[in-house]
Amino acid sequence: MAQDTLTIVDNRTNRTCSLPIESGAVRASDFRQIKTAPEDFGLMTYDPAFMNTASCRSSVTFIDGERGILEYRGYPIEVLAEHCTFLEVAYLLLFGELPNETELKNWVHEITHHTMLHENTKKFMEGFRHDAHPMAMLVSTVAALATVYPEARNIHDPGIRLLQIKRLIGKMPSIAAMSYRHSLGFPYVYPDNDLTYPANFMNMLWKMVEPKYAANPVLARALDILFILHADHEQNCSTNAMRSVGSSHADPYLATAAAAAALSGPLHGGANEEVLKMLDEIGSRENVPSYVKKVRDGHGKLMGFGHRVYKNYDPRAKIIKWTAEQVFEVTGRNSKLDIAMELERIALEDEYFIQRKLYPNVDFYSGIIYQAMGFKPEMFTVLFAIPRTVGWLAQWQEMLLDGEQKIARPRQIYTGHRGRQFMPIDRRTPLAVTKA
Ligand code: CMC
């Protein structure tokens, strides 16, 4: 018998079947041959929330959750965060190799020259309510870019695809900054092509009447590192949304908007905003033990803790802690840090968290840095979406070029009624529907 196979005995029929094992996986569709009768549909696998299902082959990002390892295209995240700029890492994620000097210069030039937004897009943003959530503005505006670039629908043309990739990476900070200034009632600031990617973002966020914005280099570098850390994270919820929507051959602006919408949820990228709310609620170090007890007793979650894949310290959280120290030297220490560190200390000694292998994730400390830099919590997830756009696009392109991929269309186990008798409207029983 071949060694790399899985032998299954179907106790319903006493038939045996061998399935090939490849890359540590069996193909779910191979189970379809296991039937009780020829007309039987065949066995399915049931995996709500994809707990144990690989939906693709990918060479973009590697994670070993047990050991706390994260690599982009084979390079450890710690090395990239120390030596590279975000745009250099973006190039690596998209094209598979680090750029040489000329390649990087050209790449930076091209991204820089795609930062402007069409004036119609600016007007579109002006229509949002003054108190609209910046993430909702970002999602809607990214989708609206599909109206500005209709050629983007031609996703099978590599040149057109690349152009939209550059546009999205270039314009994301511009949209993010506009959503920020809109919520403050400030006039929008146009991009400054003399500045680096993070410094230009800071310029669009914070320039007031000065003729030229001068970004603090420590803060600009910290933002760039945070962008590197958030650039990709293999098949997370938003990337899965990008691949799923992209698999219907929707254009990249609409697929990116869908991915950003998935990111906005508090269990995913929205967690960084929730962490700050939680630290506010805790209020002081003294209140930490009772808060942890509350969580342990089943009341709520520790936001910024736990991860589907990491069952060890999230390597990004370590780098963020180090970056926080640099930022606080400029901005002064954020008092929330003390509460956060106490929370981490107590949680990591608590049986509940130890047993479940719950460690701080990327969102635990990032909000504290962002707040020290002057961002409101509502902006935190927007700051996550800017760099993650690169990961979404790298994964989207990989999906489109993968001959094995088709439109994403899971199966279901139907649990509802069948063949019911139709009732005329005057004979139907009213439902007890909860009033809003
Ligand atoms: N606080 C308290 N208990 C938790 C937490 C938490 N943060 N996370 C998981 N648990 C418990 C959970 O209740 C469950 O307990 P039990 O076995 O007794 O039912 C156990 O740990 C396993 O958790 P799970 O919900 O089955 O794990 P999951 O893989 O489905 O969820 C998660 C992963 C990230 C959604 C979850 O850990 C969570 O909700 N964390 C808080 C939100 C958060 O920080 N999200 C950011 C994730 S990292 C960055 C990103 O993706 O954007």
Boltz pocket constraint, residues with backbone or C-beta under 6 A from the ligand:
constraints:
  - pocket:
      binder: B
      contacts: [[A, 236], [A, 266], [A, 267], [A, 268], [A, 269], [A, 270], [A, 271], [A, 295], [A, 300], [A, 301], [A, 302], [A, 303], [A, 304], [A, 305], [A, 306], [A, 307], [A, 308], [A, 309], [A, 356], [A, 358], [A, 361], [A, 362], [A, 363]]
      max_distance: 6.0
